Amino acid sequence: MRHLKRVNGAVARRDREQRFVAAVELNSARGRRSSSQRSRRGPALLCSILLASVLAACGQASATPTLNWYINPDNGGQAQLAQKCTERSNGAYVIKTSVLPNDATAQREQLVRRLAAQDASIDLMSLDPPFIPEFANAGFLRPFSQDEAAEFTRGVLQGPIESSTWDGELVAAPFWANTQLLWFRKSVAQEAGIDPTKSNVTWNDLISAAERAGATMQIQGNRYEGYMVLVSALVSSAGGQILANPEAGKDVRPAIASEAGREAAEVISTLAESDARDPAISTSDEETARAAFQSDRGGFMINWPYVYGAAQEAVAEGSLDQAAVDDIGWARYPRVEASQESQPPLGGISLGIGAYSQHHDLALDAVRCITSLESQTEYMVGAKNPGARAAVYDDPEVRAIFPMADLIRDSINAAAPRPKTPYYTDVSTAVVRSFHPPRSVSPQTPERAASLIVDVLNDRVLL
């Protein structure tokens, strides 16, 4: 209506100008023709300016802000949430998703380059937890206020909260969380005479059981971030840590050269030298491990919960027998020592708001919608990725798809994050380089890793 009034006003002013010009022309001398031509051009130019201003104002009022959300690859679940939350905004904004590379390190590199250039087009980011300290320390993330932090952590499991916090502030909103479980073939476990669901089952127990049954124990042993997940979880489960003071930046003190570090190295070495290892152990990742687990020699495996949903999908596609899915069992991540509880690895995604975004308030509203209990439940059902909120696991549909929902929730709550340091990429690369290939691991490997971490952080060695 305001636009209509502006247009009507402009037309009225134009009519008055034209009547004024006509009166001037009737009273002008013939010899002043050029002057009257200038008078006719003046009102016409004025009308053009007024009309252009009205159209520009209408265009600005109708433009809807676009929030750019950079997401990790999934099965389309985040794009569906973007569409839902766009509709829920009632025209306040449109969320546009852009898919980052498959590899977590490549995702980090792409975002870091753009944020270092103060790219204002990055409104929302799906962040892998290990990279959150680096982004926050560099000022790339808009931190949440105390009230906002209380809102985004209410009912959230402890692991995701810890991994989304830096320097006492919540800098990313927990969206979905993840952990690894021990997966086993019930028939193989029975043949080997072991009950993996017992609370004190160790890695050595499982390796021996796999050898007795002529089966394999599948891990992620390739030279990539998945192998760092394994090393970190083993060290934590043995009661140690990789860094003593990860918040100290380049002045960190490595703690991996410890009894816990040596126990972790022993687990990897024992498996790599056993008949339970996969022949391709040094190049195995989540998918190759899953495929080998479902093969004839499959017996035991550590992997993320998505593998159960993937097996169900394979049955639906006709590439896997239902009997194979019925034979799958699950238990908590194995212990290093029988007397000490394991600390499973922690994964997932948290949502960060770009510090240079021009739409902080709108992005905050979008985060509320994306990380809500409803959205996390929908995402766990559709994308098969576990939620960060505890109540997600009580949903009947979630429990139907994930009969191990309680175990996943408990494992996430007890999980240990990888080292929280702004130099995580350097630390992770140094550890993986020292521990790879698995068959090269020895009692001296943790000391080599500690030395390499220090050398890399002090620019004495380039990776």
C-alpha positions as CSV (number, residue, x, y, z in Angstrom):
1,M,0.0,0.0,0.0
2,R,2.8,2.4,0.8
3,H,4.3,1.7,-2.6
4,L,1.0,2.5,-4.2
5,K,0.8,5.9,-2.4
6,R,4.3,6.7,-3.6
7,V,3.4,5.9,-7.2
8,N,0.2,8.0,-7.0
9,G,2.1,10.9,-5.5
10,A,4.7,10.8,-8.2
11,V,2.0,10.9,-10.9
12,A,0.3,13.9,-9.3
13,R,3.6,15.7,-9.1
14,R,4.2,14.9,-12.8
15,D,0.8,16.4,-13.8
16,R,1.5,19.6,-11.8
17,E,4.9,19.9,-13.6
18,Q,3.3,19.4,-17.0
19,R,0.6,22.0,-16.4
20,F,3.3,24.5,-15.2
21,V,5.4,23.9,-18.4
22,A,2.3,24.4,-20.6
23,A,1.6,27.8,-19.0
24,V,5.3,28.8,-19.4
25,E,5.2,27.9,-23.1
26,L,2.0,29.9,-23.8
27,N,3.6,33.1,-22.4
28,S,7.1,32.6,-23.9
29,A,8.5,34.7,-26.7
30,R,9.2,33.0,-30.1
31,G,12.8,33.9,-29.8
32,R,13.2,31.9,-26.6
33,R,12.5,28.5,-28.2
34,S,15.6,26.8,-26.9
35,S,14.8,27.9,-23.4
36,S,11.3,26.3,-23.5
37,Q,12.9,23.1,-24.9
38,R,15.2,23.0,-21.8
39,S,12.1,23.5,-19.6
40,R,10.4,20.5,-21.2
41,R,13.4,18.3,-20.7
42,G,13.6,19.3,-17.0
43,P,10.3,17.9,-15.8
44,A,10.7,14.8,-18.0
45,L,14.1,14.1,-16.3
46,L,12.5,14.7,-12.9
47,C,9.7,12.2,-13.6
48,S,12.2,9.6,-14.8
49,I,14.2,10.0,-11.5
50,L,11.1,9.8,-9.4
51,L,9.8,6.7,-11.2
52,A,13.2,4.9,-10.9
53,S,13.3,5.7,-7.2
54,V,9.9,4.2,-6.7
55,L,10.8,1.0,-8.6
56,A,14.1,0.7,-6.7
57,A,12.3,1.0,-3.4
58,C,9.8,-1.7,-4.4
59,G,12.7,-4.0,-5.4
60,Q,14.6,-3.6,-2.2
61,A,11.5,-4.2,-0.1
62,S,10.8,-7.5,-1.9
63,A,14.3,-8.9,-1.8
64,T,14.6,-11.8,0.7
65,P,18.0,-12.3,2.3
66,T,19.8,-15.5,1.4
67,L,21.6,-17.4,4.1
68,N,24.5,-19.5,2.6
69,W,25.0,-22.8,4.6
70,Y,28.1,-24.7,3.8
71,I,27.4,-28.4,4.5
72,N,29.3,-31.6,4.7
73,P,28.2,-34.3,2.2
74,D,25.2,-36.4,3.3
75,N,22.2,-38.1,1.7
76,G,20.3,-34.8,1.3
77,G,19.1,-34.5,4.8
78,Q,20.7,-31.1,5.5
79,A,19.2,-29.7,2.2
80,Q,15.8,-30.9,3.4
81,L,16.2,-29.1,6.7
82,A,17.2,-26.0,4.8
83,Q,14.0,-26.1,2.8
84,K,11.9,-26.7,5.9
85,C,13.5,-23.9,7.9
86,T,13.2,-21.5,5.0
87,E,9.4,-22.2,4.9
88,R,9.2,-21.8,8.7
89,S,10.8,-18.4,8.5
90,N,7.7,-17.0,6.7
91,G,9.7,-15.2,4.1
92,A,12.4,-13.8,6.5
93,Y,15.2,-15.6,4.7
94,V,16.0,-18.3,2.2
95,I,18.6,-20.9,3.2
96,K,20.9,-22.1,0.3
97,T,23.1,-25.1,0.8
98,S,26.6,-25.5,-0.7
99,V,28.2,-28.9,-0.4
100,L,31.8,-29.1,0.8
101,P,34.3,-31.8,-0.3
102,N,34.0,-35.3,1.0
103,D,37.2,-35.3,3.0
104,A,37.1,-33.5,6.3
105,T,40.5,-31.9,5.8
106,A,39.5,-30.6,2.4
107,Q,36.4,-29.1,4.0
108,R,38.5,-27.3,6.5
109,E,40.9,-25.9,3.9
110,Q,38.1,-24.5,1.7
111,L,36.4,-22.7,4.6
112,V,39.7,-21.4,6.1
113,R,40.8,-19.9,2.8
114,R,37.5,-18.0,2.4
115,L,37.1,-16.9,6.0
116,A,40.7,-15.7,6.1
117,A,39.7,-13.4,3.3
118,Q,36.7,-12.2,5.4
119,D,34.2,-13.7,3.1
120,A,30.8,-12.3,4.1
121,S,28.8,-14.8,2.1
122,I,29.5,-17.6,4.6
123,D,26.5,-17.4,7.0
124,L,26.4,-20.9,8.3
125,M,28.9,-23.8,8.4
126,S,28.7,-27.5,9.3
127,L,31.9,-28.0,11.2
128,D,33.7,-31.2,12.2
129,P,34.4,-30.9,15.9
130,P,38.3,-31.0,15.8
131,F,38.4,-27.9,13.6
132,I,36.2,-25.8,15.9
133,P,39.1,-24.5,18.1
134,E,41.1,-23.4,15.1
135,F,38.1,-21.4,13.6
136,A,37.2,-19.9,17.0
137,N,40.8,-18.9,17.8
138,A,41.1,-17.2,14.5
139,G,38.0,-15.2,15.1
140,F,36.1,-16.9,12.2
141,L,33.0,-17.7,14.3
142,R,30.4,-15.6,16.0
143,P,30.3,-16.8,19.6
144,F,27.0,-17.3,21.4
145,S,26.0,-15.2,24.3
146,Q,25.3,-16.9,27.7
147,D,21.6,-16.9,27.1
148,E,22.0,-18.3,23.6
149,A,24.5,-20.9,24.9
150,A,22.0,-22.0,27.5
151,E,19.3,-22.4,24.8
152,F,21.5,-24.4,22.4
153,T,22.9,-26.8,25.1
154,R,19.7,-27.5,26.9
155,G,19.1,-31.3,26.7
156,V,22.3,-31.8,24.7
157,L,24.7,-34.7,25.4
158,Q,27.9,-33.7,27.2
159,G,30.3,-34.8,24.4
160,P,28.9,-32.4,21.7
161,I,28.8,-29.5,24.2
162,E,32.5,-30.0,25.1
163,S,33.6,-30.2,21.5
164,S,31.6,-27.1,20.6
165,T,33.2,-24.9,23.3
166,W,36.4,-22.9,23.1
167,D,38.0,-20.7,25.7
168,G,34.9,-20.9,27.9
169,E,32.4,-19.9,25.2
170,L,30.0,-21.9,23.1
171,V,31.2,-21.1,19.5
172,A,29.1,-23.6,17.6
173,A,25.7,-25.2,18.2
174,P,25.6,-29.0,18.5
175,F,23.6,-30.4,15.5
176,W,24.4,-34.1,15.3
177,A,26.8,-36.2,17.2
178,N,28.5,-39.5,16.5
179,T,30.6,-42.2,18.1
180,Q,31.9,-45.7,17.2
181,L,30.5,-49.0,18.4
182,L,31.9,-52.5,18.3
183,W,29.9,-54.4,15.7
184,F,30.1,-58.2,15.6
185,R,28.6,-61.2,13.7
186,K,26.7,-63.1,16.3
187,S,27.5,-66.4,14.6
188,V,31.2,-65.7,14.7
189,A,31.2,-64.5,18.3
190,Q,29.4,-67.8,19.3
191,E,31.9,-69.9,17.3
192,A,34.8,-68.1,19.0
193,G,33.2,-68.5,22.5
194,I,33.1,-64.8,23.3
195,D,30.3,-62.4,24.5
196,P,31.2,-59.0,23.2
197,T,28.4,-57.3,25.2
198,K,30.2,-58.0,28.5
199,S,31.5,-54.8,29.9
200,N,35.1,-55.8,30.3
201,V,35.8,-57.1,26.8
202,T,39.2,-55.9,25.6
203,W,40.9,-55.4,22.2
204,N,43.1,-58.4,22.9
205,D,40.1,-60.5,23.7
206,L,38.5,-59.6,20.3
207,I,41.7,-60.2,18.3
208,S,42.1,-63.6,19.8
209,A,38.4,-64.5,19.2
210,A,38.7,-63.4,15.6
211,E,41.8,-65.6,15.1
212,R,40.0,-68.6,16.7
213,A,37.1,-68.2,14.3
214,G,39.2,-67.5,11.2
215,A,37.6,-64.0,11.0
216,T,38.8,-60.4,10.8
217,M,38.8,-57.5,13.1
218,Q,38.1,-54.4,11.0
219,I,39.5,-51.0,11.7
220,Q,40.2,-47.8,9.8
221,G,43.9,-47.9,9.2
222,N,44.5,-45.7,6.2
223,R,46.7,-42.7,6.4
224,Y,43.8,-40.2,7.0
225,E,41.7,-38.7,9.8
226,G,39.9,-41.9,10.5
227,Y,43.2,-43.4,11.7
228,M,43.7,-40.5,14.0
229,V,40.2,-41.3,15.4
230,L,41.5,-44.8,16.3
231,V,44.8,-43.7,17.9
232,S,43.1,-40.9,19.9
233,A,40.4,-43.3,21.2
234,L,42.9,-45.9,22.2
235,V,45.1,-43.4,24.1
236,S,42.0,-42.0,25.9
237,S,40.7,-45.4,26.7
238,A,44.1,-46.3,28.3
239,G,43.7,-43.3,30.5
240,G,46.0,-40.9,28.6
241,Q,45.9,-38.0,26.2
242,I,47.8,-36.9,23.2
243,L,48.4,-33.3,24.4
244,A,48.9,-32.2,28.0
245,N,47.8,-28.6,27.4
246,P,46.1,-28.4,24.0
247,E,44.9,-24.8,24.6
248,A,48.5,-23.6,24.7
249,G,48.8,-23.4,20.9
250,K,52.3,-23.9,19.6
251,D,53.6,-24.3,23.1
252,V,51.7,-27.5,23.8
253,R,53.4,-30.4,25.6
254,P,52.8,-33.7,23.9
255,A,51.6,-36.4,26.3
256,I,51.4,-39.3,24.0
257,A,54.8,-40.6,24.9
258,S,53.3,-42.2,28.0
259,E,52.2,-45.6,29.3
260,A,48.8,-45.0,27.8
261,G,50.4,-44.1,24.4
262,R,52.4,-47.3,24.5
263,E,49.4,-49.4,25.4
264,A,47.6,-47.9,22.4
265,A,50.5,-48.7,20.2
266,E,50.5,-52.3,21.5
267,V,46.9,-52.8,20.5
268,I,47.6,-51.6,16.9
269,S,50.7,-53.6,16.6
270,T,49.1,-56.8,18.0
271,L,46.2,-56.5,15.5
272,A,48.5,-55.7,12.6
273,E,50.7,-58.8,13.2
274,S,47.8,-61.1,13.9
275,D,45.8,-63.4,11.6
276,A,42.8,-61.3,12.4
277,R,44.0,-58.3,10.4
278,D,42.6,-57.5,7.0
279,P,45.2,-57.8,4.2
280,A,44.4,-54.2,3.3
281,I,44.6,-52.8,6.8
282,S,46.9,-50.0,5.9
283,T,44.4,-48.6,3.3
284,S,41.1,-49.4,5.1
285,D,38.5,-46.7,5.8
286,E,34.9,-46.8,7.0
287,E,33.5,-48.2,3.8
288,T,36.1,-50.8,3.0
289,A,35.8,-52.0,6.6
290,R,32.0,-52.2,6.3
291,A,32.3,-54.2,3.1
292,A,34.8,-56.6,4.6
293,F,32.7,-57.0,7.7
294,Q,29.8,-58.1,5.5
295,S,31.9,-60.6,3.6
296,D,32.5,-64.2,4.4
297,R,35.5,-63.5,6.7
298,G,33.8,-60.7,8.6
299,G,33.7,-61.0,12.3
300,F,34.3,-57.9,14.3
301,M,34.5,-54.2,13.4
302,I,34.7,-50.7,15.0
303,N,32.7,-48.2,13.0
304,W,30.1,-45.5,13.1
305,P,26.3,-46.3,13.6
306,Y,25.5,-45.5,9.9
307,V,26.7,-49.0,9.0
308,Y,23.6,-50.5,10.4
309,G,21.3,-48.3,8.3
310,A,23.6,-49.0,5.3
311,A,23.1,-52.7,5.8
312,Q,19.3,-52.3,5.9
313,E,19.4,-50.3,2.7
314,A,21.5,-53.0,1.1
315,V,18.8,-55.5,2.0
316,A,16.2,-53.3,0.4
317,E,18.3,-53.0,-2.8
318,G,18.7,-56.8,-2.9
319,S,22.5,-56.8,-2.5
320,L,22.5,-58.3,1.0
321,D,20.5,-61.0,2.6
322,Q,18.3,-60.2,5.6
323,A,20.0,-63.0,7.4
324,A,23.2,-61.0,7.3
325,V,21.5,-58.1,9.1
326,D,19.9,-60.3,11.6
327,D,23.4,-61.7,12.4
328,I,24.7,-58.2,13.3
329,G,25.3,-57.5,17.0
330,W,26.6,-54.4,18.8
331,A,28.4,-53.5,22.0
332,R,30.3,-50.6,23.5
333,Y,33.8,-49.6,22.1
334,P,36.3,-52.2,23.4
335,R,38.5,-51.6,26.4
336,V,42.3,-51.4,26.3
337,E,42.6,-52.7,29.9
338,A,39.8,-54.8,31.4
339,S,39.7,-52.8,34.5
340,Q,39.2,-49.4,32.8
341,E,36.2,-48.2,30.9
342,S,36.7,-47.3,27.3
343,Q,36.3,-43.8,26.0
344,P,34.8,-44.1,22.6
345,P,35.7,-41.6,19.8
346,L,33.5,-38.5,19.3
347,G,32.4,-37.2,16.0
348,G,29.5,-35.3,14.5
349,I,28.7,-31.8,13.2
350,S,28.1,-28.5,15.0
351,L,26.8,-25.3,13.3
352,G,28.9,-22.2,13.3
353,I,27.8,-18.7,12.3
354,G,30.4,-16.9,10.1
355,A,31.9,-13.9,11.9
356,Y,31.8,-11.8,8.7
357,S,28.2,-12.7,7.8
358,Q,25.9,-9.7,7.3
359,H,22.9,-11.6,8.7
360,H,23.8,-12.7,12.2
361,D,20.3,-12.4,13.6
362,L,18.7,-14.3,10.8
363,A,21.5,-17.0,10.9
364,L,20.8,-17.3,14.7
365,D,17.1,-18.0,13.9
366,A,18.1,-20.5,11.3
367,V,20.3,-22.4,13.8
368,R,17.4,-22.6,16.2
369,C,15.3,-24.3,13.6
370,I,18.0,-26.6,12.3
371,T,19.2,-27.8,15.7
372,S,15.7,-28.2,17.2
373,L,14.7,-31.5,18.7
374,E,12.2,-31.9,15.8
375,S,14.9,-31.3,13.2
376,Q,17.5,-33.5,14.9
377,T,15.0,-36.3,15.1
378,E,14.1,-35.9,11.4
379,Y,17.7,-35.9,10.5
380,M,18.5,-39.1,12.5
381,V,15.6,-40.9,10.8
382,G,16.4,-39.7,7.3
383,A,20.2,-39.3,7.2
384,K,21.0,-42.0,9.8
385,N,23.2,-39.7,11.8
386,P,22.7,-39.6,15.6
387,G,21.3,-36.5,17.2
388,A,23.1,-34.3,19.7
389,R,20.0,-34.0,22.0
390,A,19.4,-36.8,24.4
391,A,15.6,-36.8,23.8
392,V,16.1,-37.8,20.1
393,Y,16.9,-41.3,21.2
394,D,13.5,-41.7,22.8
395,D,11.6,-41.2,19.6
396,P,9.8,-44.4,18.5
397,E,10.8,-44.1,14.9
398,V,14.4,-43.6,15.8
399,R,14.4,-46.6,18.1
400,A,12.8,-48.7,15.3
401,I,15.7,-47.8,13.0
402,F,18.4,-47.9,15.6
403,P,17.6,-50.7,18.2
404,M,20.9,-49.8,19.8
405,A,19.8,-46.2,20.4
406,D,20.5,-46.3,24.1
407,L,24.0,-47.6,23.6
408,I,24.7,-44.8,21.0
409,R,23.4,-42.1,23.4
410,D,25.5,-43.5,26.4
411,S,28.6,-43.8,24.2
412,I,28.3,-40.2,22.9
413,N,27.9,-39.0,26.5
414,A,31.1,-40.9,27.6
415,A,33.1,-40.1,24.4
416,A,36.4,-38.3,24.5
417,P,37.1,-35.6,21.9
418,R,40.2,-35.5,19.9
419,P,42.8,-32.9,21.0
420,K,41.2,-29.5,21.2
421,T,43.8,-27.3,19.8
422,P,44.0,-24.5,17.1
423,Y,46.8,-26.5,15.5
424,Y,44.8,-29.7,15.3
425,T,45.6,-30.4,11.6
426,D,49.3,-30.3,12.3
427,V,49.0,-32.5,15.4
428,S,46.8,-35.0,13.7
429,T,49.0,-35.3,10.6
430,A,52.1,-35.8,12.8
431,V,50.4,-38.6,14.8
432,V,49.0,-40.4,11.7
433,R,52.4,-40.1,10.0
434,S,54.2,-41.6,13.0
435,F,51.7,-44.5,13.4
436,H,51.3,-45.4,9.8
437,P,51.4,-48.1,8.5
438,P,49.9,-50.1,11.3
439,R,52.5,-52.9,10.9
440,S,55.3,-50.4,11.6
441,V,54.0,-49.5,15.1
442,S,56.2,-50.3,18.0
443,P,56.7,-49.3,21.6
444,Q,58.9,-46.4,20.3
445,T,56.1,-45.0,18.1
446,P,54.5,-42.7,20.7
447,E,57.9,-41.0,21.4
448,R,58.4,-40.5,17.7
449,A,55.0,-38.9,17.4
450,A,55.6,-36.6,20.4
451,S,58.9,-35.4,18.8
452,L,57.3,-34.9,15.4
453,I,54.5,-32.8,17.0
454,V,57.0,-30.4,18.6
455,D,59.1,-30.2,15.4
456,V,56.1,-29.5,13.2
457,L,54.6,-26.8,15.5
458,N,58.0,-25.1,15.7
459,D,58.5,-25.1,11.9
460,R,61.4,-27.5,12.0
461,V,59.7,-30.1,9.9
462,L,57.2,-29.6,7.1
463,L,54.4,-32.1,6.5
